[in-house]
Amino acid sequence: MSRRLLQPADLAALASCAPDLAQVFVALSSDIALVISDQGVVLSVAQDPQAPMSVLARGWVGQRWADTVTAGTRRKIEKLLGDVSDTGLARRREVNHANESGGDIPVAYTAMRLGEHGPVLAVGRDLRTVSAIQQRFLSTQQDIERGYWRSRQTETRHRLLLQVATDAVLTVDADTLCILDGNAAATLLLQDGGLPLAGRAAEQQFEAHARPAVRELLWRARATAQPAEIRARLAGSHLSVGLMALPLRTAAGNRLLLRARAAEPLSSEALPLEAVLSRLVEGTRDGILVTDMRGQVLGASRGFVRLADADDEDQIRGRRLADWLGPAESDVADLLQAVRESGLAQDRPLTLRAQRPEPQALAVTGMLLIEGDQECLGFIVRPTLPAQGAPAGAPLQSTGSAIEALAAALGNAPLPELLRRGEKWLRHHLVQQALARTTSDDAAARLLGVSASQLAQLKNAIALEAAATGR
């Protein structure tokens, strides 16, 4: 049965009152009301005379209703007129009218036919306020999403900086599984009476029950050419570390890059990432950089920001490593190539490209970073400081020379004074050695067995004596 037969018969009597009904709808709840003929032509327009929805609407009379909307929404008007012709009623449809200012006015129309052959009464609501709210909501949602991804990117950068500062990195011969080299963090982690790392069997650095797993990790990385990861406990220690083995093919032969990361929390209470970063990365006097595989800077520690005399990390991020390190671009290119091929390049002598009277000499250590499917390069940039605080005539780096200088002073100074000089030199020498072997003042203090404040006092004393002696 056609719904047209269900059209209330008394609506036909209202056909002659259609313009008046349009005004009533506008006065009660609508922003605009139109009376449309059988041919879809606008017969009359009703708006609030005090606040009309569109000043152009008064010119719609005599036009086809479909011609008063934008080209993209004309099809909706045709469907609306088709529905009202078939059923006497049309569901809500949203269309756009042109605005006098050049924009669009979104309007939601519903329509009904006044009698079987009567005119169509279309009632519309201005959606600009709703649209503005929706747009504001969308903008807010996009801002939240952008803030979230900025936060995620910052967290990733911080984690990579933390990885450069704290991870122990070893290069291992893929055939013998013996250690070839290691960074300062590896030396500190695997310290064994001051014995060198080179030549040690990699698996022997872990507890006996963990050695088969470590051996299998290295074999698997060598055989499959894919990164592999396990957890193992260090020999003679309760420290558990996460181990990742990465295969490398170099001109000198097949190598494995073995990374060790502490798997236990730093303390009993969970620390936020910013606190961990501040404690382990920003406390170091060295600069830390993370770049992509081409050498474009992804992140920098505050230590490098200070070292480079930059205003903030944003001034450094996005630029090339060669913009900051030198003396020549070829030196930086060689460093990048060495790290990409060997996984580790230690204490490369470079200089800092900054606005300074004289170039700042640097020792730069680079390492390959693998975090999921992301490959990056990390660099620890350490200023090369002159020896400080040695007795007159005794270079700080030479113990034999220091003893000879003290012996040469016999007869010119009493024994208590010579012992005092020797004690001072030895204290300064050990402080400098601890600082040279570690990547942060906190780690150096632990190596010396003193508190961070005591180490700071020792460093200040060294600096004051160096200034006093002009060294």
Backbone torsions as a table, in degrees:
resi	resn	phi	psi	omega
1	MET	NA	133.5	-179.5
2	SER	-71.3	140.0	177.9
3	ARG	-68.3	-18.2	179.0
4	ARG	-61.3	-32.0	179.6
5	LEU	-69.5	-19.6	179.0
6	LEU	-87.3	-0.4	-179.5
7	GLN	-62.8	125.4	179.2
8	PRO	-55.7	131.5	-174.5
9	ALA	-65.9	-30.1	-174.3
10	ASP	-74.5	-10.8	178.7
11	LEU	-68.2	-26.8	179.4
12	ALA	-63.8	-29.9	179.0
13	ALA	-68.6	-17.4	-178.5
14	LEU	-90.5	-3.6	-175.2
15	ALA	-58.0	-42.3	-179.3
16	SER	-69.3	-16.6	-179.5
17	CYS	-99.6	11.9	-175.0
18	ALA	-54.0	-47.0	179.2
19	PRO	-60.3	-38.6	178.8
20	ASP	-67.7	-38.9	177.7
21	LEU	-62.6	-38.7	178.1
22	ALA	-59.2	-43.4	178.7
23	GLN	-64.4	-37.5	179.0
24	VAL	-63.9	-44.9	179.4
25	PHE	-61.1	-41.2	179.1
26	VAL	-64.4	-41.7	-178.7
27	ALA	-67.0	-32.8	-175.8
28	LEU	-83.5	-53.4	-171.0
29	SER	-152.0	-2.4	-173.6
30	SER	-111.9	165.7	179.1
31	ASP	-99.2	-23.7	179.4
32	ILE	-155.7	148.4	175.5
33	ALA	-141.4	135.9	-177.0
34	LEU	-122.3	145.9	170.8
35	VAL	-108.0	122.0	-173.1
36	ILE	-116.7	137.1	179.3
37	SER	-78.9	174.9	177.1
38	ASP	-59.0	-29.7	-179.0
39	GLN	-87.8	6.1	178.4
40	GLY	78.9	22.6	179.7
41	VAL	-98.2	140.1	-179.5
42	VAL	-73.4	122.0	179.1
43	LEU	-94.5	-35.3	178.8
44	SER	-156.7	156.8	-179.3
45	VAL	-128.9	131.1	176.8
46	ALA	-120.0	128.2	176.4
47	GLN	-140.1	167.8	173.5
48	ASP	-70.1	116.3	-176.9
49	PRO	-63.5	-25.5	-179.8
50	GLN	-79.1	-33.0	-178.6
51	ALA	-142.6	73.5	-177.9
52	PRO	-65.4	146.0	179.9
53	MET	-66.4	-40.2	179.6
54	SER	-148.8	129.7	178.2
55	VAL	-72.8	-16.4	178.7
56	LEU	-78.5	-15.7	-173.7
57	ALA	-65.0	-29.5	-179.8
58	ARG	-64.3	-18.2	179.0
59	GLY	-91.3	2.4	-179.1
60	TRP	-78.2	-20.5	-176.9
61	VAL	-59.2	129.8	-178.6
62	GLY	92.9	-10.8	177.7
63	GLN	-95.1	157.6	170.9
64	ARG	-68.4	136.4	-177.9
65	TRP	-57.5	-38.8	-178.6
66	ALA	-63.3	-24.4	-179.0
67	ASP	-81.6	-9.9	-178.7
68	THR	-88.8	-7.0	-179.3
69	VAL	-108.7	168.8	-179.8
70	THR	-69.6	158.4	-174.9
71	ALA	-58.5	-34.5	-177.2
72	GLY	-71.4	-15.3	-177.2
73	THR	-117.0	7.0	179.3
74	ARG	-63.4	-36.1	-179.5
75	ARG	-60.7	-32.0	178.9
76	LYS	-67.9	-37.1	178.0
77	ILE	-65.4	-41.4	179.3
78	GLU	-62.8	-40.7	178.5
79	LYS	-67.5	-38.4	179.9
80	LEU	-63.5	-44.5	178.9
81	LEU	-66.9	-33.9	177.0
82	GLY	-66.0	-43.2	179.0
83	ASP	-61.7	-45.2	-176.5
84	VAL	-70.2	-27.5	176.3
85	SER	-71.2	-36.1	-177.6
86	ASP	-80.6	-40.4	-170.2
87	THR	-117.4	-11.4	-176.9
88	GLY	87.1	-14.0	178.4
89	LEU	-133.9	153.0	177.6
90	ALA	-132.6	138.0	179.7
91	ARG	-74.0	167.9	-175.9
92	ARG	-65.7	131.0	175.1
93	ARG	-134.7	143.9	-177.8
94	GLU	-104.4	128.1	179.1
95	VAL	-130.8	172.1	179.0
96	ASN	-121.9	130.8	171.3
97	HIS	-102.9	150.3	175.7
98	ALA	-71.4	143.3	179.6
99	ASN	-103.3	153.7	-179.7
100	GLU	-64.1	-22.5	-179.5
101	SER	-86.8	-0.4	178.7
102	GLY	102.4	-10.0	179.2
103	GLY	-92.1	-163.5	179.2
104	ASP	-116.8	149.7	173.9
105	ILE	-112.6	109.6	176.9
106	PRO	-76.4	130.2	-177.7
107	VAL	-133.5	136.5	175.5
108	ALA	-102.5	119.5	-177.1
109	TYR	-109.8	141.5	161.9
110	THR	-122.5	155.4	-174.5
111	ALA	-145.5	154.4	175.5
112	MET	-146.8	150.8	179.2
113	ARG	-96.6	134.8	179.0
114	LEU	-91.7	85.5	-177.8
115	GLY	91.5	163.0	-173.1
116	GLU	-63.3	-34.6	179.8
117	HIS	-118.9	15.4	-178.0
118	GLY	-83.0	177.7	179.0
119	PRO	-72.4	167.7	177.6
120	VAL	-100.3	132.5	174.9
121	LEU	-104.8	114.2	-179.5
122	ALA	-109.2	125.5	-177.3
123	VAL	-114.5	130.1	-174.8
124	GLY	-124.7	151.0	175.1
125	ARG	-118.1	130.5	178.2
126	ASP	-69.4	122.7	-176.5
127	LEU	-100.1	9.7	-176.7
128	ARG	-61.9	-38.5	178.9
129	THR	-66.1	-44.6	178.0
130	VAL	-62.7	-41.7	-179.8
131	SER	-62.7	-39.8	179.0
132	ALA	-64.1	-39.7	178.3
133	ILE	-65.6	-42.6	178.9
134	GLN	-63.1	-41.4	179.5
135	GLN	-65.3	-40.2	178.1
136	ARG	-64.6	-41.3	177.3
137	PHE	-61.9	-44.3	179.7
138	LEU	-62.8	-42.5	179.3
139	SER	-63.8	-41.3	178.6
140	THR	-64.0	-42.2	178.3
141	GLN	-62.1	-41.5	178.5
142	GLN	-66.0	-38.9	177.1
143	ASP	-62.3	-41.5	178.4
144	ILE	-63.1	-43.5	-180.0
145	GLU	-65.4	-42.0	177.9
146	ARG	-63.1	-41.3	177.5
147	GLY	-63.2	-38.0	179.0
148	TYR	-63.7	-47.0	-178.2
149	TRP	-69.5	-33.3	174.0
150	ARG	-62.2	-42.1	178.5
151	SER	-62.9	-42.4	179.3
152	ARG	-64.3	-40.8	179.0
153	GLN	-65.6	-40.9	177.7
154	THR	-63.6	-42.2	178.8
155	GLU	-62.7	-41.0	178.1
156	THR	-63.1	-44.1	178.6
157	ARG	-60.7	-43.5	-179.1
158	HIS	-64.1	-39.8	179.6
159	ARG	-66.4	-37.8	177.9
160	LEU	-67.1	-40.7	176.3
161	LEU	-61.4	-42.0	179.0
162	LEU	-63.5	-38.6	-179.8
163	GLN	-64.4	-42.4	179.1
164	VAL	-63.0	-41.2	-174.3
165	ALA	-74.2	-29.1	-168.6
166	THR	-119.1	-23.1	-175.4
167	ASP	-70.6	137.7	172.4
168	ALA	-85.3	130.0	-177.1
169	VAL	-122.7	127.8	179.3
170	LEU	-125.9	140.2	168.3
171	THR	-101.1	132.9	-172.9
172	VAL	-124.7	136.6	174.5
173	ASP	-66.7	124.1	-174.5
174	ALA	-69.5	-20.6	-179.3
175	ASP	-87.9	-47.4	-176.6
176	THR	-94.0	-15.2	-175.9
177	LEU	59.3	32.2	175.3
178	CYS	-102.5	148.5	-179.1
179	ILE	-71.1	132.9	176.6
180	LEU	-101.1	-36.5	-177.2
181	ASP	-161.9	164.6	178.5
182	GLY	-158.7	152.9	179.7
183	ASN	-82.0	-178.9	-176.3
184	ALA	-62.7	-37.0	179.4
185	ALA	-64.7	-36.2	177.6
186	ALA	-67.9	-40.1	177.4
187	THR	-60.0	-42.8	179.6
188	LEU	-68.6	-40.0	-176.8
189	LEU	-69.5	-38.6	-174.2
190	LEU	-106.9	20.3	-177.1
191	GLN	-56.8	135.6	-176.4
192	ASP	-145.1	80.0	179.6
193	GLY	64.3	25.3	178.7
194	GLY	77.2	7.2	179.8
195	LEU	-70.4	145.0	-179.4
196	PRO	-67.2	155.1	178.7
197	LEU	-75.9	-37.8	-175.1
198	ALA	-57.8	133.4	178.0
199	GLY	95.7	-16.0	179.0
200	ARG	-73.3	147.5	172.0
201	ALA	-73.3	127.3	-174.9
202	ALA	-57.5	-43.7	-175.7
203	GLU	-68.3	-23.6	-178.5
204	GLN	-71.6	-9.3	179.6
205	GLN	-82.3	2.4	-176.8
206	PHE	-125.7	161.2	-177.7
207	GLU	-59.7	153.7	-172.0
208	ALA	-55.5	-43.4	-176.6
209	HIS	-69.9	-17.6	-179.2
210	ALA	-93.2	-11.7	-173.7
211	ARG	-64.3	-41.0	176.8
212	PRO	-58.7	-38.8	179.7
213	ALA	-67.6	-39.5	178.2
214	VAL	-65.1	-43.0	179.2
215	ARG	-62.1	-43.0	178.7
216	GLU	-63.8	-38.5	177.9
217	LEU	-58.9	-47.5	-178.7
218	LEU	-67.0	-42.5	178.7
219	TRP	-62.2	-43.7	-177.7
220	ARG	-64.2	-42.2	178.5
221	ALA	-64.3	-37.8	180.0
222	ARG	-69.7	-38.8	-174.5
223	ALA	-79.8	-38.6	-173.9
224	THR	-96.2	-12.3	-176.7
225	ALA	58.2	28.3	177.7
226	GLN	-123.3	146.0	176.7
227	PRO	-61.8	145.3	176.8
228	ALA	-137.8	154.2	-173.9
229	GLU	-143.7	140.2	175.3
230	ILE	-142.7	-179.6	172.4
231	ARG	-121.6	137.3	-178.6
232	ALA	-146.5	160.1	-179.7
233	ARG	-105.3	135.7	-178.3
234	LEU	-68.3	148.1	178.6
235	ALA	-64.7	135.8	178.6
236	GLY	65.6	23.0	-177.3
237	SER	-146.6	159.0	174.6
238	HIS	-96.4	7.2	-176.3
239	LEU	-83.0	124.1	175.9
240	SER	-96.9	135.8	-178.6
241	VAL	-126.8	150.7	170.9
242	GLY	-89.0	127.8	-176.8
243	LEU	-111.5	132.2	172.9
244	MET	-123.9	130.7	177.4
245	ALA	-112.3	130.7	-177.3
246	LEU	-127.3	126.1	179.7
247	PRO	-74.1	142.3	177.3
248	LEU	-134.0	138.9	174.4
249	ARG	-112.8	116.9	-177.6
250	THR	-120.2	169.0	178.5
251	ALA	-64.1	-27.6	-179.1
252	ALA	-83.5	-4.8	-178.9
253	GLY	129.8	-178.8	-179.2
254	ASN	-77.4	134.1	-179.8
255	ARG	-128.9	160.0	171.3
256	LEU	-121.9	136.1	175.4
257	LEU	-99.8	118.2	-177.5
258	LEU	-111.1	119.7	-179.5
259	ARG	-111.1	135.1	178.4
260	ALA	-120.1	129.2	-179.0
261	ARG	-131.2	130.3	-179.2
262	ALA	-55.2	126.2	-176.9
263	ALA	-95.9	-5.8	-179.4
264	GLU	-101.6	150.8	-179.4
265	PRO	-64.3	155.6	-179.2
266	LEU	-71.0	-25.7	179.4
267	SER	-153.6	176.0	-177.4
268	SER	-72.0	-21.0	179.6
269	GLU	-106.5	142.1	-178.7
270	ALA	-68.2	132.0	179.6
271	LEU	-104.7	138.9	173.7
272	PRO	-64.8	156.0	-176.5
273	LEU	-56.8	-42.0	-178.3
274	GLU	-60.4	-38.5	179.7
275	ALA	-67.6	-41.4	178.2
276	VAL	-63.0	-44.5	-179.6
277	LEU	-62.2	-45.0	-180.0
278	SER	-61.3	-38.5	-176.3
279	ARG	-73.6	-42.8	-170.8
280	LEU	-99.4	-23.9	-176.2
281	VAL	-109.5	-52.8	-173.1
282	GLU	-74.2	-13.7	177.1
283	GLY	-77.5	-13.4	-177.9
284	THR	-78.4	149.3	177.1
285	ARG	-81.5	-12.0	-178.6
286	ASP	-83.9	162.0	173.9
287	GLY	-96.4	145.3	179.4
288	ILE	-126.4	131.7	179.4
289	LEU	-128.4	145.1	171.1
290	VAL	-123.4	129.4	179.3
291	THR	-126.1	165.8	169.6
292	ASP	-77.7	-176.9	-174.3
293	MET	-68.8	-16.2	177.7
294	ARG	-92.2	-8.7	179.4
295	GLY	98.5	15.6	175.6
296	GLN	-87.7	129.6	-171.8
297	VAL	-69.5	126.1	176.4
298	LEU	-99.6	-28.2	-178.5
299	GLY	-164.5	153.9	179.9
300	ALA	-143.3	142.8	176.8
301	SER	-78.3	162.9	177.5
302	ARG	-63.4	-27.8	177.2
303	GLY	-61.3	-40.6	178.5
304	PHE	-74.2	-34.3	177.0
305	VAL	-58.4	-44.8	178.0
306	ARG	-66.2	-42.4	-177.6
307	LEU	-62.4	-38.4	-177.1
308	ALA	-86.8	2.3	-178.4
309	ASP	57.2	34.5	178.7
310	ALA	-90.8	162.9	-179.7
311	ASP	-77.2	-41.9	-179.2
312	ASP	-161.2	178.3	-178.4
313	GLU	-64.4	-31.7	-178.5
314	ASP	-61.3	-29.4	179.5
315	GLN	-70.0	-22.7	-177.3
316	ILE	-98.5	-40.6	-175.2
317	ARG	-63.7	138.0	178.9
318	GLY	94.5	-15.0	179.1
319	ARG	-94.0	168.6	-178.3
320	ARG	-79.5	151.4	176.3
321	LEU	-59.9	-35.2	-179.4
322	ALA	-67.8	-14.8	175.3
323	ASP	-72.7	-17.6	-174.9
324	TRP	-115.9	-26.7	-177.8
325	LEU	-117.2	150.1	-178.4
326	GLY	-151.9	-151.9	13.0
327	PRO	-77.1	-26.1	-178.6
328	ALA	-121.5	156.8	179.5
329	GLU	-62.9	-30.1	-179.9
330	SER	-64.5	-31.7	178.0
331	ASP	-65.7	-42.1	178.6
332	VAL	-69.6	-38.1	177.7
333	ALA	-62.2	-40.0	177.4
334	ASP	-64.1	-40.2	178.6
335	LEU	-62.8	-47.6	-179.9
336	LEU	-60.3	-43.5	-179.8
337	GLN	-63.1	-41.6	-179.7
338	ALA	-63.5	-41.7	-179.0
339	VAL	-69.1	-41.2	179.9
340	ARG	-63.5	-37.2	-176.0
341	GLU	-84.5	-41.5	-173.2
342	SER	-102.6	-14.7	179.9
343	GLY	84.6	-18.2	-177.0
344	LEU	-155.0	129.6	174.4
345	ALA	-135.5	119.9	-169.5
346	GLN	-107.4	138.8	168.6
347	ASP	48.7	51.2	174.7
348	ARG	-75.1	128.2	-179.9
349	PRO	-76.5	113.9	177.3
350	LEU	-132.7	-179.2	176.3
351	THR	-128.0	160.1	-179.7
352	LEU	-92.1	130.1	177.1
353	ARG	-92.1	89.7	-179.9
354	ALA	-141.1	166.4	-178.6
355	GLN	-78.3	83.4	-179.6
356	ARG	-133.3	153.9	179.9
357	PRO	-59.2	-40.1	180.0
358	GLU	-128.7	146.9	179.6
359	PRO	-60.4	139.9	176.7
360	GLN	-89.7	118.6	179.2
361	ALA	-72.7	140.5	-176.4
362	LEU	-131.8	153.8	166.5
363	ALA	-116.4	118.0	-172.6
364	VAL	-114.9	126.4	175.0
365	THR	-110.8	126.7	179.8
366	GLY	-115.1	149.6	179.5
367	MET	-147.6	152.1	178.8
368	LEU	-83.9	134.7	179.5
369	LEU	-114.1	133.4	174.4
370	ILE	-125.5	116.8	179.4
371	GLU	-130.5	97.2	-174.1
372	GLY	68.1	-125.9	178.4
373	ASP	-96.7	10.4	-178.3
374	GLN	-99.4	129.2	175.6
375	GLU	-111.6	129.4	-180.0
376	CYS	-138.2	173.5	174.6
377	LEU	-121.0	136.2	178.1
378	GLY	-116.5	143.8	-177.6
379	PHE	-134.8	132.4	171.0
380	ILE	-103.3	119.5	-175.4
381	VAL	-107.9	112.8	-174.0
382	ARG	-117.7	123.2	175.4
383	PRO	-61.7	138.7	176.2
384	THR	-88.0	107.5	-175.1
385	LEU	-94.1	142.9	175.1
386	PRO	-69.3	155.8	177.5
387	ALA	-61.6	137.7	-177.0
388	GLN	-132.4	147.4	167.6
389	GLY	83.2	10.6	179.6
390	ALA	-81.8	155.8	174.0
391	PRO	-61.3	156.7	-178.4
392	ALA	-55.6	131.8	177.1
393	GLY	80.9	3.0	-178.0
394	ALA	-123.8	105.3	176.7
395	PRO	-60.2	142.2	-174.4
396	LEU	-62.3	-32.2	-175.1
397	GLN	-79.4	-6.9	-176.7
398	SER	-114.9	106.8	178.6
399	THR	-66.1	-41.9	-179.7
400	GLY	-60.8	-41.6	179.8
401	SER	-65.0	-36.9	179.7
402	ALA	-64.8	-43.2	179.5
403	ILE	-65.4	-40.8	178.9
404	GLU	-63.8	-38.5	178.7
405	ALA	-64.9	-39.1	177.6
406	LEU	-66.9	-40.8	179.0
407	ALA	-64.6	-36.0	180.0
408	ALA	-66.4	-21.3	-179.2
409	ALA	-85.7	-1.1	177.7
410	LEU	-59.4	133.2	-177.7
411	GLY	94.4	-24.1	178.1
412	ASN	-98.5	-15.7	179.2
413	ALA	-145.9	145.1	179.7
414	PRO	-68.3	161.2	-177.5
415	LEU	-57.9	-43.8	179.3
416	PRO	-58.2	-37.0	179.4
417	GLU	-68.4	-39.7	178.1
418	LEU	-65.3	-40.8	177.4
419	LEU	-63.5	-37.4	179.3
420	ARG	-64.5	-42.9	177.8
421	ARG	-62.4	-44.1	179.9
422	GLY	-62.9	-41.6	178.9
423	GLU	-63.2	-41.3	180.0
424	LYS	-64.8	-44.3	179.9
425	TRP	-62.6	-43.7	-178.7
426	LEU	-63.2	-41.2	179.0
427	ARG	-61.3	-47.0	-179.6
428	HIS	-64.9	-40.0	-178.9
429	HIS	-62.2	-44.6	-179.1
430	LEU	-67.5	-37.3	177.2
431	VAL	-62.1	-47.0	-179.7
432	GLN	-63.3	-39.1	178.9
433	GLN	-65.1	-41.5	178.6
434	ALA	-64.2	-41.2	178.6
435	LEU	-66.0	-36.5	-179.1
436	ALA	-70.8	-29.3	-176.0
437	ARG	-86.3	-14.1	-174.8
438	THR	-120.6	170.6	-176.9
439	THR	-105.4	-0.7	179.9
440	SER	-152.4	158.2	178.5
441	ASP	-64.8	-34.8	178.8
442	ASP	-62.7	-43.4	179.2
443	ALA	-66.3	-38.8	178.5
444	ALA	-64.3	-38.6	178.7
445	ALA	-64.4	-40.3	177.8
446	ARG	-65.2	-38.5	179.2
447	LEU	-64.1	-36.3	-179.9
448	LEU	-82.7	-16.1	-177.3
449	GLY	76.3	29.2	178.7
450	VAL	-124.1	169.2	177.8
451	SER	-81.0	164.6	179.3
452	ALA	-62.5	-37.6	179.4
453	SER	-67.8	-38.3	177.6
454	GLN	-65.3	-39.8	177.3
455	LEU	-63.6	-40.5	178.6
456	ALA	-61.4	-40.7	178.0
457	GLN	-63.9	-40.3	178.1
458	LEU	-63.5	-42.8	179.3
459	LYS	-64.6	-39.1	178.0
460	ASN	-64.0	-39.7	179.3
461	ALA	-63.9	-41.5	177.9
462	ILE	-61.3	-45.6	-179.4
463	ALA	-63.7	-41.5	-179.7
464	LEU	-64.3	-42.9	-179.7
465	GLU	-67.0	-37.1	179.3
466	ALA	-65.4	-39.5	178.6
467	ALA	-67.6	-37.1	-178.1
468	ALA	-69.2	-34.2	-177.8
469	THR	-92.3	-4.9	179.6
470	GLY	73.8	16.5	179.9
471	ARG	-84.8	NA	NA
